[in-house]
């Protein structure tokens, strides 16, 4: 990974919680929204990826139009849970700012229960930016914590996604931008920043 662009977490958060986004197929989203937490058919046996960047998920899910990603959920989780996940996270690449060499990275990554990946942040139109956006992969070893302890609220943001996308298609960029969830720099404790390759 190059050093180009910032590696910072930008998110919607308050004193106790942070909002992350996930895209699911309708039956998973319906069950989660009805229960207010993740229940079957949500799987606890495979890695689930959470992202605090709304626009990154829009690019990934093509504004909730990709098969299996038709519903966008905003999941409000505890900051304590988020920071616990970061404390367990190992980058998916042998970042020289985090590891002495690729051997150390391989050893740590093989044992990791949380993965961290830095991908190009996106513009409203989906273009890649130099700045990097974080996504966190929670393995089956920590998914129970995510689903049962960290999750405070689940909201279906699909109607908002469709509205913003429609405005974009109509060329009403300013109105679309005004509807975006506000995201600001998340204050990371130094020991967590160093472990995940954040600036």
Helices and strands as residue ranges (DSSP letters): E 10-13, E 17-24, H 26-35, E 48-51, H 54-61, E 71-78, H 79-88, E 89-91, H 102-111, E 114-122, E 128-138, H 143-145, I 146-150, E 151-156, H 158-169, H 173-178, E 184-185, H 190-196
